[in-house]
Amino acid sequence: MTARRVTIVTNGNYFSHIGLRRLLAADDIELQVFVTTGLRKTSGNRAKEAFQLLRRWGLPYTAYKVATYALPFAGEKLGRRTLTVRTACQRQGITPHVVRSVNTPPARELIREFAPDLLVSFSCPYKIGAELLAIPAIGCLNVHSSLLPAYAGVCTYIHVLADGQPVTGVTVHEMVSRFDAGRILAQQEVPIEPGTSVLALFATQCDIASTLLDAAVRQCLGSGSIGGTEQDFGQRTYRGEPTRTDVARLRANGHHLLRKTDTPMLLAGVAAPALSGS
């Protein structure tokens, strides 16, 4: 029997590696992997975009983003560990396609030639276009870091902490042209403890997502359809790119971006830091 084919689109960072590790290790699914190199925009001057994000995010959150990208790369070099998607692919014998955008004609053609049954997006930093969504035979899945339909949007692990929420979650849903609006295949709640850091929360969400995503992919491949439950848009809330004000509110609630105790996790590759205020 011919192996089922799945295309993965991801930013490839530490968190994505945690969330995709089960799927990347599958020996009964043929994988095509795209690792994106952009920030939010799929074209244009990257330095200008980075400066615009710095102004919006503020220095603390920008430093956090840089640390969560740089430290895992350092950890890989120092300890020969697998902390990023590129390294995981190499160890699985997969050659990832490194692109700024999968919405370009060359990337779409590579995907069309691969003829995937499913496309999976995990922390892709931009919206995937309708032309690409139409290629997979069964459809497209996305992993989102909230309990949809609440907190659709960007970096929702920041917003739930800034809003003082006691619980958040993880959702695997169908990707459609509207952002975070497709049918829900799987969800799991994640409690938020006092003093939680952004890193601990998101890493825990990604660890949970690894199991949910693997099961959802296999369900779709087995049935030949997406299935799932339609979202109640009357309950939908949406959050955009976080601002320095959101980060300040998060910290006012007693939460953190990155604790000193989190740094060894980034260097060692701990999959699911405990949600703890210690």
N, C-alpha and C positions, 0 to 999 in steps of 0.2 A: 504493500500500500504506500502511495506517495505521501511523504510527510506534509503536513499542513504548513502553510507559509504565513509568517507574521512580520510586518514591517514595524520597527520601533523608531519613534522620533523623540529625542531627549536632549537636554542641555549637557548631559553626561557627568554631572558633578557628584559629589559625595552622597547627597540625598537620593539622587536618581539611582545610583548604584545600589543603595539599600533597597529601594522600592522595586527595582528590576531584577534583583539577584536570582530569584526563583525562575523567572522567565528566561533569563540569559543562560541559566544552567540546564535548561530543558534539552534533552537529547532526542525528543520525538517531534520537535517543531523546528522547521527551517527558518532562520532569522535573517533579516536584513536590518541593519542598524544605521541610523543617521544621528550624528552628534552635531548639534548646532554651536556656532561660535559667536553669534551675535548677542546683543543685550535684549532689547525689546523690538527695535525696528529691523526690518529685513533688508534695508538698503540705506545709503546715506553715510555721512561722516560719523564714525564710531566715537571719536574723541569728543565731538560736540554732543552726541547723545549721552556719553558718560558724564559730561559736565552738567547737562540738564538734569540727569538723575541725581547727581550729587546735590544740586541745589534743592531738589524736591525731597530727597531722603534725609538730608543732613549728614554730618560727618560720622556720628556713631553707627548708623545703619549701613552707610557706605563701607566703613571699616569692617563691620560684621560680614558683609557680602564678600569683601576681598579675602578675609580670613578663612571663610568657609570654602573658598575656591583654592586658596594657596596652600593652606595647611595639609589637606589630604594629598596634594601632589608631593609636598615635602615628605609626608609620611610614607608614601610609596617609594620614594628614592632612598629614604633612610632605613626602612624596614622591609622592603620588598613585599609589601602587602598590596592587596587589591582594594583600592579605595575609590576608583572612578570607573565609569562605564567603558572607557577606551581600554583600560588595562584588563577589565573583565572580559571584554571581547577578544582581545589578543590571546588570553589564556584559554579561551574556548575555541580558538581557531577561526574567529570571525573578524573580517576586515571592515571596520566601520567607515562609513562615508562621512567625512568631516566637511560641513557646509555652513554657510551663514544662514541660508534659508532653504527649506524644502519646497517653498512655493514657486521656485524658479522652474522654467521648462526643463533644464538638464536633470534636476532632481526628480521632477515628476516622471520623466521618461525612464529613469532608473527604476522607479517604483512600478511603473506600468510594465516594464520588461520582467520584473520579478513576479508580478501578478499575485500579490498577497491575498490571502483569505481575509485577514484582519490588518488594520493599522492601529497601533497603540501609541498614544501620546503620554509621556511622563515628564512633567516640568519643561515642556516646550515653551520658550519664552514669548511666543507670539501666536496669533490665531492662524490655524491651518485653513487654507483656502478651499472653496467649494469644489474646484476641479480635482484637487487631491483627495478630498473626502469621497468622491464618486468612484475612485479606482478600486478599492478592495471589494472582493466578491461578497463578503458578508456585511462589512461595515467597519466603523472606527470606534475605538474606546479611548476614554480619557480618565485619568485619576485626578481627583480634586480634593484639596485639603479642607473640607468642611462637610457638614451634613446638608447637602443640597435638598431643597431649593434655597435654604438660608446661606448667606455669605458666598454667593457666586462672585467671581472676579479674581483679583490678583493678590497674592501674598496674604491669604486669609488667616494664616497663623499669626500674623501681626495684628490684624484687626480684632480677632476674638480676644486676644490678651488686652488690647487697648480698650475694648468695650467691657472688660471685666467679666466675660462669660465663664460659667463654671464647667462647661462641657463643649467640646467640638467633635470632630469626627473625620472620617474618610469616606469618599464616595467614588465608586467606579460607575461611569455612565457612558452612554452613547454620545459620540461627537456629532453635532449637527451644525448648521451654519450659524445659529445663534449661540453665543458664548455660554457654556455651562448649562445648556438647556435640554439635553437629550434624556432619553429614558434611563432610569436608575436600575443598575443590575445588582449592586451590592453596596451596603453601608455598614459602618461600625462606629459606635461612639468612642470618644477618647476624653476621659475626665481631665480637668485642668486643676492641678494642685497649686497652692500658694507658692510664690517664688519661682515658678516655672520659667525656664529660659526659652527663647524662640528656637534655639538649636535643639534642645531636648524635646520640645513639643513636635517640631517638624520631623525630626529623626524617628520619633515614635510613630507618627502618622505614616511615614514611609515604610517602616517595618511592618505595620499592619497592612498597608497597601500591597506589599509584596505577596501576601497570602491571598488577599481578596482579588487582586488582578490575575494571578495565576489561575484561580478557580473560575473567574469570569471568562478568561480567554478560552479555557478548555470547555466550558459550557457552550460558548458560541461556536467553537469549532466542531463540537460534537453534534449540536442541533442544526448547524448551518444557518442560524439566524441570531439576531441580537436579543430579542425578547425584552424583558425589563418592565418597569412601571413608569408611566408618565408622571412628570413633576407637576405639583400644584403651584402654578405661578402666582396664585393669590398669596402664597407664603414666601415668595421670592424676595431676597434682599441682595444688594450688589455693592461691592467695595472695589474701588480703583487702586491705582498705584499708591502705596503708603507714603505718608508725608512725615516730616520731622515732628509735627504735632502728634501724629499717631504714635510715634516712638516715645515721645514725652509722656503721653497718657499711659502707655504700656508700663513705663518705668514708675509712674505715679501709683499704679496698681500693685507695685511690689514685684513685678516681673523683670526679666533681664533679656538682653539680646544674647550674650554669650558669657557664661560664668567661667571662672578659672578652672573649675572642675570639668568643664566641657572640652577644653583644649586637648587633653590626652585622648579623648574620644575621636577627635578629628585626625589625630596622628596614628591612632591604633586601629581605627576602623570598627569601633563598637557599633553594632547594628541598631540597638534600641536602648539609648540611655533612659534610665528610670526617670519618671516625672517626679521630681523631688525638689523641695525648697531648701535642701541642705547645701 
